[in-house]
Amino acid sequence: MQEASLGERIAGSSVLQGAATLAATVAPTVTSCLFAPVTLALLPVLMNGYMVNEHRIRIESEFDKLNAEIDSLRIDVAAITPEKFSFINECVLTMTQTLDSEKFKYLKNAILNTAQRDSRISFTDVAVFSRMIRDISVSELLFIKNNFYKENISISSHERHSELFENDVKIASNESKNNCIVIPESEIHEDIFVGLQSLGLLTGDSWRSMYKWSPVAGKLLAILGITDARLPPEDRSH
């Protein structure tokens, strides 16, 4: 019997498998958001609603394109480790829950990069990066992309504009402001900063409002195929 291609393995022999996955994924989500008695009456309507059908059609189309791209690469399925295949499946599941086309593109990159790279990935990595790709927003990804070249990131308020604060910035950036970016509170949404911290991508001293990128931030950019990020003098993605 001919071995199934990677495209067939991750999405089934037909893109309709993707729609089935979507239906199985959306239903519990809808159910958990509504009172049970109401859910039983509304679920068929919700599942057949215009937006759900539009999303299903879009997912089927995107999976079809992804399968074609995977097959064209002639990826050796036998060489894909269980850890990599587990992460690829997590990416596929996240795709079925994603409405943002930009994030969908990054998830597709993650699948292709994981399948093609020779680098190893552990089940611990799978758990960590699966949470990240599921929960991170495009706004958060763009913040990393645009600011990754800085070693230190500081959030300032009107009260913090003082000589003491300027000294803190100097110390944290190894006596040089070239390695530090100071962002006024008015220019950043708090949810982006909190989100990056909760995902373990941004760590630091909240008392001084001084933060650094964690080592996994660079790895996440690489996995998602974000190659145009501004990098620091010493690349932290490895």
N, C-alpha and C positions, 0 to 999 in steps of 0.2 A: 504494500500500500504506500502511495506517495505521501511523504511527510507534509503536514500542513505548513503553509507559509506563516510568517510572523503576523501578517495582517489577518489571516484567518484565525490564528490563535487568540489574538487580543480582542477581536470584534466578532468572531464567528465567521462562517462561510458566506454570510450575507450581511449587508449593513442593517438589515431589519433586526439583527441581533442587538445592534446599538439602540434601536428604538425600544426594544424589550427591556434592555437595561435601564433606559431612561424612565420608562413607565414604572419599573420596580423601584427606582430611586425616588421619583417624584411623589409617588403615593404615600410612603411613610412620612415624607417631609410635610405634605399637606395635612396628613392625619394628625401629626403632632402639634400642628398649629391651630387646630379647631377643636371645639367641644365634640366629643364622640357622637352624640345623637345627631348633631348638625352635619357632621362629617359623612355619616352613612347616607344622608340624603343628597348632599352636595358633591360628594367625591366624583360620581360619574359625570356630572356637569363640568366640574373643574378639569377633570382629566381629558374631556373632549372639547374644552374651551379653545378659543382661537389662539391664544398665546401659547398654550401647551402644544397644540398641533404645529404651530409655526416653529417652535423650538425643536420639536421632534424631527420635522423635515430638515431643519438646519443641521441638526446633529447627524442625521443619516447622510446628508450631503458631505459634511466635513469628514466623517468616517470613511466615506467612499474615496475621497481625495487622499486621505491619510493612507489607506490600504494600498492605493495605487502607487503612492510614493515609496512606501515600504517595500512593496514587491519589486519596484524598479531598482532598488538598491541591492537586491539579491543578498539580503542579510542571512547569514548562516544561523538558522534557528537553534541548531544543536549547540552552538557556542554560547548561547545566552544562558547565564547562570540563573538558578532559582531566585536569587536575590534581585537580579536585574528584572526578571520577569514579574516579580512581585511589585516592584516599583512602577513598571510599565502599566500593570493593571490598575494601580492606584491613580496613575495619570489619566487613564481611560475613564475611571469612575468619576474623577473630578471634572473631566470634560463634560460628562452628561449633566453636571450640576452647574455649569458655567454659562452665563449669559453674555459676558463681556468677550467680544471677538478678539481683542488684543490679548487677553489672558489665554484664550483658546489657542492662539498662535504660539504662545510660550509653552503651553502644555504639549503641543505637537512637537516643538523643538526638543523638549525633555525626553519624549519617547524615542525620537530619532537619535539623539545624542547618546542616550543610555544603551540603545541597541547596537550602535556602531562602535562605541569606544571600547578600548582594551582594558581600561582601568577597572579595578574591582570595586564592588560596593557591598557593604555588610548589611545584615538585617537591621542593625542599629541605625545605619544610614537611611535605610528604607523608611523606618519609623519616623525619624527626624524630618527628612525631606518630604515625606508624604503629608505630614501635618502642615509644613510650610507651604507647599504648592496648593493645598486645599484652602487654607485660610488667608493667604496673602492677597492683597488687592493690587490692581494695576498701579494705583496711585503710590502705594508703598514700594512697588518694584521700581517705579520711575524715580522715586526719592533716592533709593539705593544707587541706581544707575547714574544719576546726576551728581551725587555727592560722595561716591565711593573713593574718589581720589584723595580725599582729605582724611588724615589720620585721626583727627579729633573734630567733634561737632558740638557746638555749644548753643544753647537756647538762651537768649537774653530778653529781659523785660526792661521797662523804663527805670525801675528801681535798681537794676544791676549795672547801669552805666556808671561805673565808678573806677577809680584807680585800682582798688582792690580786685575788682572783677577783671580788669585788663591784665593784672599780674597773674591771676589764675589762668587766663588764656595763654599767657606766655609760658608759664610753667608746664601746662599740659601739652603744649606743642613743642617741647624741648627748646625753649628759648627762641622759638621762631613762629610767627603767625602764618608763615607760608604753609604750614601743615595743619592749620586749624581754620574752620569755617564757623562764623558766628551768625546765627540765624535769628532775627527778631521774632518774638512770639506771634506777632501779627502776620507773619509771612508763612506760617506752617500750621496745618490743622492738627490739633492735639491728637485726634484719633490715629493719624499716621504714625506719630512718634510712639504712642502707647502700643499700637499694633506691632511695630517693629521690635519693641522691647519684649512684648509678650511672646513673640515668636523666637526670641533669643538671637535676633540679628543685630541688635544694638544694645550695648552694655555700657555701664559707667557709673559716675558719681552724680546722683540726683541732687545732692545738696549744693554742688557747684554748677549743676546743669551742664556737665561736661560728659560727653559720651564717645565711645569708640565702636567701630564695626567689629563684630565677632568673626572668628575665622570662617564660620560657615556661610557668611554673607557672600564672599567671593565664589565659593563653591556653588551656591545657589544661582548666581549670575551665569556661571559656566554651564550648569545643567540646563538652564532655560534658554541657552543660546543668546544671551544678551552680550554680544561681543563689542558693542560700541560704547560701553560704559567708560567713563574717565577713570583711569587707573592711577593709583599712587606710585611714587618712585619705585617702590618694591612691590610687585604684584602679590596681593594677599589671597588670590584665588586658588593657590596650590598649598 
